[in-house]
Amino acid sequence: MTKIYYFSGTGNSLWSAKKIAQTIGECELFNIGNEVQNSEISIEADTVVFVFPSYAYGLPLAVSRFVKNVIFKTPYLAAFVTYGSSPGGSLAALSRILKKKNINSLFFGRIPAVENYLAMFGPPKAKTLERRLSLQKKATEEAARCILERRVNRVNTVRPFSALVSLLFLLGIKIFYKHYRLSSECNGCGICEKLCPVSAIVMQSGRPVFTKKCEHCQGCVNICPLRAIQFGRVKHGTPGYRHPEISIDELARYEY
Ligand SMILES: Cc1cc2nc3c(=O)[nH]c(=O)nc-3n(C[C@H](O)[C@H](O)[C@H](O)COP(=O)(O)O)c2cc1C
C-alpha cells in the first residue's frame, strides 16, 4: 500500500498526487492540511509519497510541521515539489527534517507547474499556462516511474540563501493575513472558508475573516468565484488560477 500526502492551495500538487496515485495503483491520498491538526502521528506503508508546493524556496509551514510530527514506518519515501519558476531549497528543507527519521531509501523530485503567486507575478498568459501544464504532466509521469522503480537520490542540504528567503517568508506570514481586502462583490458564499487547507478563514456575519492560521497558499485569492479577495497585485476582477482539472469540491475535500 502506498500513502500519498499532499498539500495544495490551487490544485497543482493535488493534480500531480492524483495522477501518481492513478499510475501506481493501490494508493490512499491524504490532505496534509487536515492531518496537521493531529500532533504526533505514525505512518505505516510500503511507500510514502509527499507532493507539495514550493513557498519562498522552502516548505509550506503545514508540511514542515506535519513531517516533523510523523513517526515513519516505511522502507521508502519519495517527495515531489511543484513550483512556478525555481523551487530553490524546498527539497533541501524537507531532506533536513527527514535525515532524523531513519528511512533507508529516499527520493526527491521536482515537478514544474503553473506559478500561482498572482500577488507578485500577476496571472499567467495563455501560452505560459499551456506550456507549464504540459511540463507538469511529463514530470508527473516521470515521478510515478521513479516511485515504481524505487529510485533513490540525495539533495544538497546546505542552501543558506534559500533558508534565509524561507525564514523571511515565515516571518511575513505572521502579518500577511492582516492585508487581505474584500471588495464589495463578496456575497459571503463561504467557498474560501471551505477551500482553505489550514482552516484559517472563518465566516463572521456572512463575511470571511482571515486569521493568523493563514499560510498564504493563495487558494482563496485565486479561486474566489467573484474575484472579491484582494492581495498585492490581485485586485477585484484579476483572473485567478486553479489547475484546470481540479474542481473546487476536490480541493475542499479532506480525504479520498
Ligand atoms: C506564497 C507562495 C510562494 C511561492 N514561492 C515559490 C518559489 O519560491 N518558487 C517557485 O518556483 N514557485 C513558488 N510559488 C509557486 C507555487 O509553488 C506553484 O505555483 C505550485 O505549483 C502551487 O501548487 P498548488 O496549486 O498545489 O498550491 C509560490 C507560491 C506561493 C503561493
The ligand as an ORCA input file, in Angstrom:
! r2SCAN-3c Opt
* xyz 0 1
  C       3.391     32.110     -1.102
  C       3.914     31.434     -2.318
  C       5.286     31.332     -2.521
  C       5.776     30.694     -3.670
  N       7.122     30.575     -3.817
  C       7.624     29.946     -4.895
  C       9.026     29.764     -5.045
  O       9.835     30.137     -4.192
  N       9.470     29.188     -6.179
  C       8.618     28.759     -7.171
  O       9.083     28.262     -8.174
  N       7.262     28.872     -7.028
  C       6.761     29.450     -5.920
  N       5.387     29.561     -5.756
  C       4.501     28.958     -6.763
  C       3.968     27.584     -6.319
  O       4.980     26.825     -5.695
  C       3.421     26.789     -7.502
  O       2.548     27.519     -8.282
  C       2.788     25.491     -7.003
  O       2.699     24.574     -8.053
  C       1.397     25.712     -6.420
  O       0.890     24.473     -6.009
  P      -0.612     24.250     -5.528
  O      -1.502     24.617     -6.698
  O      -0.672     22.802     -5.218
  O      -0.842     25.120     -4.357
  C       4.882     30.177     -4.632
  C       3.505     30.286     -4.412
  C       3.018     30.900     -3.278
  C       1.535     30.983     -3.061
*
